[in-house]
Amino acid sequence: MKCEKPTRVQQASDVPIPIFTLVPPPVRRTASPRLDPCLPLDPEAIDCDWWDTFWLRNSSPSVPSDEDYAFKHFIRASKTTFSYICSLVREDLISRPPSGLINIEGRLLSVEKQVAIALRRLASGDSQVSVGAAFGVGQSTVSQVTWRFIEALEERAKHHLRWPDSDRIEEIKSKFEEMYGLPNCCGAIDTTHIIMTLPAVQASDDWCDQEKNYSMFLQGVFDHEMRFLNMVTGWPGGMTVSKLLKFSGFFKLCENAQILDGNPKTLSQGAQIREYVVGGISYPLLPWLITPHDSDHPSDSMVAFNERHEKVRSVAATAFQQLKGSWRILSKVMWRPDRRKLPSIILVCCLLHNIIIDCGDYLQEDVPLSGHHDSGYADRYCKQTEPLGSELRGCLTEHLLR
């Protein structure tokens, strides 16, 4: 299958901060004039009581009666985390806004209300018209505010998605071994599809996946706390997972020994194993990517290894459930999205996912998806096997028997 070649790749260049790869064509960004700090706006001209107005307008029996719970129900973040997110983008959003950025009372939108509109759009996945009605603004305002927020957070929150330094990697490896019994494991890798509809003129076979949906891939590597350590998006859902991996910056970093090249661990039988991540059968078996045993007649040791392996791999699956449950714009079918902007939307949702974790916040019980994050998609077996990967998996399998 011939895949569309990206015209722009965005990725951090220095280790330990290789974070993400985006592959859309460039989008021209127009700068807004900054507010003159010597000319403060009249506070009464700014909509600062947005939350009270919003809560009153949108209260219902399904909304928690407790104010803090209600805030998180709508915004996905606690008030403390919300304030932190506002602080990240405030400087970018405090520019003299276009005339459309006003509410129905004619007051300028505060930074807090702009951030709330954007977060609600991403969290609910509701139409811009519905989100606008909930906040008392028009559809075009929701569109402008959301994209301004995405541009700002994409730039200002990069430090929340980075490959860990050596001390943090040691902590991650220790936790994975303590929790699941796999030594020297640095993470779990998985993919999910972001489904969309496309106009006929854009509906090429590249974007049509195995389930006959038009989709874009998102690949993530997660630590034991379900935090993104690395991600790639922008590639068509019609390609194979193994090809997606090889096109990713993560693959190049691993192959060039820029990451997953820390201290080996000596096992009880004397064998030394390198750092690695675990992935499902759609991935190739590599020296640094360990997949489960695939056998019609598995031995007891293979079964035992696969059980431990699956528990680690489920960390990534659960993380995607939380991501798509929190930011439901990713779990709903997107109607004709701008494919140049979609990777940035996905990235910002991943950044928000990490910010929630980094701030010690929590998700309400009904937020994660109740079903699988990629419902209807079956893993397609990858036959590629490298000898060093097979050897490492064998050592781990033997180690678990002791």
Buried (B, 14 or more C-beta within 10 A) or exposed (E): EEBBEBEEEBBBEEBBBBBBBBBBEEEEEEEBEEEEEEEEEEEEEBBBEBBEBBBEEBEEEEEBEEEEEBBBBBBBBBEEBBEBBBEBBBEBBBBBBEEEBBBEEEBBBBBBBBBBBBBBBBBBBBEBEBBBBBBBBBBEBBBBBBBBBBBBBBEBBBEBBBBBEEEBBBEBBEBBBEEBBBBBBBBBBBBBBBBBEBEEEEEBEBBBBBBEBBBBBBBBBBBBEBBBBBBBBBBBBBBBBBBBBBBBBBBBBBEEEBBBBBEEBEBEEEBEBBBBBBBBBBBBBBBBBBBBBBEEEBEEBBEBBBEBBBBBBBBBBBBBBBBBBBBBBBBBEBEEBEBBBBBBBBBBBBBBBBBBBBBEBEBEEEBBBEEEBBEEBEEEEBEEBBEEBBEBBBBBBBBBEE
